[in-house]
């Protein structure tokens, strides 16, 4: 948001720096055992009138709420060991360990284990938006399990607004577990399989459906604010960062930004429900494909352009093909995609592919539809006896009875025949290696082989991939390939020619030795050839030039001896001639 740009902080702010603030202070927090178990009454109990409906409802507003300067700005922001006051519950709380930070706040544990204190930084408290937004939120009692809706405002000793009191959360961030792929899952939830992932996704989508029923929106999803304790125990923190009525979302995440917003460079603060539906689709995809981003990065493009182009790399079948120029995943993701239900794949394809029927704004699937697909997929997994289908990362594709499986000669894993390399190009000629008996699956094709070469330029040892190994084997036997002498890095490095001054690849440089002048120069291949030709001409000229004049001892006439003659005679071990050519002829 424009008015918070100057206040942004790095999301990875080290909590350790916050904890440096006199840890000893925490030891002097008064012990109040009763507070450990005390439950705070929601501020809505005081703020709502008896005539209001029990079910909270937030309006859909299209214009942002005006933002002004705060009337009362605290001079000091409470930190570790200091106290704050819950405004409506009129209760003193002490800030303990700093738990998490973001660009606008620090969240602390308190001496009441059931609640956390979210304290805003000084810069953002200069504006009245956070206090006004907190007040509007506190007017409604939102009771969605796991949604950490604020229960009270927090003030300093002078009664100035400094933050909010929220229910305690637990678990590990979505970004560090499921969204971190195999590594995050193995560290956080090693026993999970695909069924557990479906249950987690249903838990998250169910909470989102209940949010939408109340008129609440993420605005822009921040997966780091979703904490996972178990498949059924999920916490949505930072609810104050959501888009609520005319108050915009306080986070921005390009990964979840709809293509039309990036395409138009939109500066609109409020998101529509249709844009929210797109973000829910991205969230669902990255849950079911643990951490995988929906769009493929094309060559020389970044994430933003991939989203704008809607470069969806996965296909479903029939007329549904992957986006043009989008690189098809050849590793585990293609296999994980293959094990999803057809209905779910169809939904993802038509949402993210540039030609999909749900691509255009206004046509996108709602959260309830993604929830329904996930439930159907979970039920199918429950009724399946195949272990690979329930595996988080299956080793091979579904065995549907129609596919012919072949064993890879390198890894030994069986895959359908389409998952093997069938052709390679050798000097622009397409060669069918399948007919030649090569059985190499696509993942193994990019793995390191047992064949290597030593670069003559940098001296390092380089190993071929299995694909390149096959290419060289066929190239040497059928295309007269020469032994590789330089690595690709050295082929890219350039150096200035010592003669013509042009930048040329370093491996093309030659060392030229000028023996007549006793000089050595590094030159390019073209200059080297020219210098060789020039050196031959100079040598011929030198050999034919007169080295000295000598008087004939018989006739007394002077005759010349060339450099070439002197070189030849000395090489043979002969003395230089003392008679002229004519006298030598008369003698013999």
C-alpha positions, 0 to 999 in steps of 0.5 A: 500500500502506498501509504505504508511503503516508507514503513516496510521492513524486511520480513526476515527481521531477526527476532534475536535483535528484539530479544537483546532488550534486557532479558533480565527485565522479564525475570521481574515480571510480577507473577500472576498465576490467575492470569495464566488461565484467565479468559478475556471477554471480546471487546464486542461484548461492550461495543455491540448494542443489543439490537445488533444481530448475533452473526457479524457482517462486514460490508463489501466496499469498493472505496478505501477508507480515508487515512489521516494522522493519529491524534495521539502518538505514543512516545515510546513503544512497549517492548520485552519486559514492559507492560501494556493494558487491555483497554476494554478488559481493563487488565495489565499484561506483560510482554515476554518473548518476541515470537514473530515480526513483520513490516509493521509489528512485533508479536510477543508472548504475554504472561497469559499463555492464551494470548499474544500481544501484537505491538505496532512499530512507531512509524505506522502509529503516526497514522490513524488507520490501524487504530480505526481498523482495530476498533471496527474489527472489535465491534464484531465477534468473529468465532471461527476456530483457528482464526486469531481475531483480536479480542481487545486493544492494547494501550501504553501507560498513557492510554495511547493505542499501541497494538491489539490482543489476539488469541495465541497460535501454534504450529509451523508456518505454511511457508516453512512446511508444506510450501517448502516442498519435500524438505519442509514436509520431512522436517515438520510432518514426516508421517504425512501422505497425500490424504493428510494433505487433502485434509489440511487443504480442506481445513484451510478452505473451510475457514476461508469459506466461513470468512467469506460468509462474514464478508472478510477477505485476505485481500492479498494472501500471505502464506507466512501468516498461516500456521499449521499444527496438524491437519485439522489444527490451523491458525490464521494470524495477522487478521488485522492485515486482511482487507476489511470493508474499506480498509485495504490489505496490509501485505503485498505478495506478487506470487498471489497477485492476479495477472490483470493487476500486474498487466495493468500495473494497477495501483488500486488498493482494494481487491475484488472477490473475483481477485480473491478467488484467483488467489485461493486457486493459487493457494490450493494449487500450492497446497496440492502440489507442495510449494510448487508455483503454478507458472513456469519461468520461461527463458530470460523471464521472471516471476512477474512476466510468467504470471502475466503470460500465464505460462502454465506448464502442465497439460490435461489431455485432449485439447488442453495443452501446456502454454506455448514455450513453457518448459514442461516439468520433467521431474517429480512435479509432472508425476505429482500432477499426474496423480491428482484427480482429473477434475482438480487438474481440469480446474487448475488448467482452466484457471491458470492457462492463458486459454482456460475458461476460468482465466478471465475475471468474472469466470473464476471458481469460488472457494466452495468449488475448490473445497468440493474437489478436494473432498472428492479427491480425498474420498478417492484416495481413501478408497484406493489401495495403491500406495503410490497414489497416496504417497506425497511424492510418488516415484512414477505415474498412475498405472491406469491399465492403458500405459506401457511401462518400461524400466529405465536402464540407469535408475531401474524405475519403471515409467510410461514410455512417454517419460523417456528420451526418444530423440536427440539432435546431433549436428541439427540431425534428429537421431532416434535413440529409442530404436538404438536401445537407449532407455533413459527416463527424463529425470535421469537424462539430466543427471550426471554420468560416469564420463568426463573430460578435462578442460584445457583452458581452466583445467577443471574436470567436467562430467557429462549428463546422461543425455550428453553422454549419449550424444557424444557416443553417437557423435563419435561413431557416426558424426566424427565428433572430436574430443571435447577440449573446453568447458562451456564456461570457458567458451563464454569467457572472452579476452582481448586479442593482443594484435587486433584488439577484438574480444574473442572467446578465451579458448580460441586464443593462441600463443604466437612466438616471434623468434626473429624478434624474440617476442610472445603474444596471445592472439586470436585464431585469425590473427594467429594464422595471419602471423604464421603466414607473415612469419613464413614470408619473413623467414623466406626473405631472411633466408634469401638475404645476404648475411656477409660478403667474402673474397674468393681465395682463388680469384679474389672476387667477392661473393655473397653468403645468404642467411639460409646457406649459413643456417644449412651449413652450420646445421650440417656441421660444415665450414663456410665456403672460401671460394666463389661458386665459379671457382668451386665449379672449376675445381670439380 
